[in-house]
């Protein structure tokens, strides 16, 4: 699970949380607890999340999204949901064929130089590890800019 915390336009925290093992109610509760703790620690007022593609979803992921939406409502947060395609178009609107997730990571590391260490590690990985974190950073940045305009 990729996480990113913004204070205005400033990226304050970014991480990957690995929650191995089979899906269970305990695992879902742990994810919601992690998010609740971050919300409380940073006094968040909005939450951005990736809108799932129905063809790549599952009942467990749908259940998790409902749990996160319920947490957001309980904490009185604005919820911003964007699909991966919306994120890619936001950060590379002039690209006709779009960008891939690795290119999105490059763009985020250019915007937030502090991510260059993770980008270097991601480029050396055969299997993506930090991609979800870069997506979370992109989601948070996009949410901030969309809310600022309104």
C-alpha positions in Angstrom: 0.0 0.0 0.0 1.4 3.4 -1.0 1.0 6.3 1.3 1.7 10.0 0.9 0.9 12.9 3.2 0.8 16.5 2.1 0.6 19.8 4.1 -0.6 22.1 1.4 1.7 21.6 -1.6 4.5 20.2 0.5 5.1 16.4 0.6 5.6 15.6 4.3 5.6 11.8 4.4 5.7 8.9 1.9 6.0 5.2 2.4 5.1 1.8 1.3 3.3 -0.5 3.8 3.6 -4.2 3.1 0.7 -6.1 4.7 1.4 -9.6 3.7 -0.7 -12.6 4.2 -4.2 -13.6 3.1 -7.1 -11.2 3.1 -9.0 -11.1 6.4 -11.1 -8.7 8.5 -8.0 -8.2 10.7 -5.9 -7.1 7.7 -8.6 -4.7 6.7 -8.8 -3.3 10.3 -5.0 -2.9 10.3 -5.1 -0.9 7.1 -7.9 1.3 8.4 -6.0 1.7 11.7 -2.8 2.8 9.9 -4.8 5.4 7.9 -6.6 6.6 11.0 -3.3 7.1 12.8 -1.9 9.1 9.9 -5.0 11.2 9.6 -4.8 12.0 13.4 -1.0 12.6 13.4 -1.1 15.0 10.5 -4.6 16.5 11.2 -5.6 15.7 7.6 -8.6 17.4 6.0 -8.7 15.4 2.8 -8.0 11.9 1.5 -7.1 11.0 -2.0 -7.5 7.4 -3.3 -7.2 5.6 -6.5 -10.5 4.8 -8.1 -10.4 1.1 -8.9 -11.0 -0.2 -12.4 -14.0 -2.6 -12.0 -12.2 -5.2 -14.1 -9.2 -5.2 -11.8 -11.1 -5.1 -8.6 -12.2 -7.8 -6.2 -14.8 -8.1 -3.4 -12.1 -7.7 -0.8 -10.7 -4.5 -2.5 -14.3 -3.1 -2.8 -14.8 -3.9 0.9 -11.6 -2.0 1.8 -12.6 1.0 -0.3 -15.9 1.1 1.6 -14.0 0.9 4.9 -11.7 3.8 3.9 -14.6 5.9 2.7 -16.4 5.3 6.0 -13.3 6.3 7.9 -13.0 9.4 5.8 -16.6 10.4 6.5 -16.2 9.7 10.2 -13.1 11.9 10.3 -14.9 14.5 8.2 -12.4 14.4 5.3 -13.0 15.4 1.8 -12.5 12.4 -0.5 -10.8 12.8 -3.8 -10.9 9.7 -6.1 -9.1 9.5 -9.4 -8.5 6.7 -11.8 -4.9 5.9 -12.8 -5.8 7.2 -16.3 -6.9 10.5 -14.8 -3.7 10.8 -12.9 -1.6 10.1 -15.9 -3.5 12.7 -18.0 -3.2 15.3 -15.2 0.6 15.0 -15.1 1.3 14.5 -18.8 -1.7 16.1 -20.6 0.2 16.6 -23.9 1.1 12.9 -24.3 -1.2 11.2 -26.9 -0.4 7.7 -25.9 -0.2 8.4 -22.1 2.5 7.5 -19.7 3.3 4.3 -17.8 3.6 4.0 -14.1 7.4 4.1 -14.1 7.2 7.4 -16.1 4.8 8.7 -13.5 7.4 7.8 -10.8 10.0 9.9 -12.8 7.6 12.8 -12.9 7.0 12.7 -9.2 10.7 12.5 -8.4 11.3 15.5 -10.6 8.6 17.4 -8.8 9.6 16.2 -5.3 13.4 15.8 -5.4 13.4 14.1 -2.0 11.9 11.0 -3.8 15.0 10.6 -6.0 16.5 7.9 -3.6 13.3 5.8 -3.9 13.3 6.4 -7.6 16.8 5.0 -7.9 15.9 2.0 -5.9 12.8 1.4 -8.0 14.7 1.7 -11.3 17.1 -1.0 -10.0 14.2 -3.4 -9.0 13.1 -6.0 -11.4 9.6 -6.0 -9.8 7.9 -2.8 -8.9 8.0 -2.0 -5.2 7.7 1.8 -4.9 5.2 2.3 -7.7 2.3 2.4 -5.3 4.0 5.1 -3.3 4.7 7.2 -6.4 1.0 6.8 -7.3 0.0 7.9 -3.8 2.2 11.0 -4.1 0.6 11.7 -7.5 -2.8 11.3 -6.0 -2.1 13.6 -3.1 -0.6 16.3 -5.3 -3.5 16.1 -7.8 -6.0 16.3 -5.0 -4.3 19.3 -3.5 -4.2 21.2 -6.8 -7.8 20.3 -7.6 -9.1 21.5 -4.2 -7.0 24.7 -4.4 -8.8 25.6 -7.7 -12.2 25.2 -6.1 
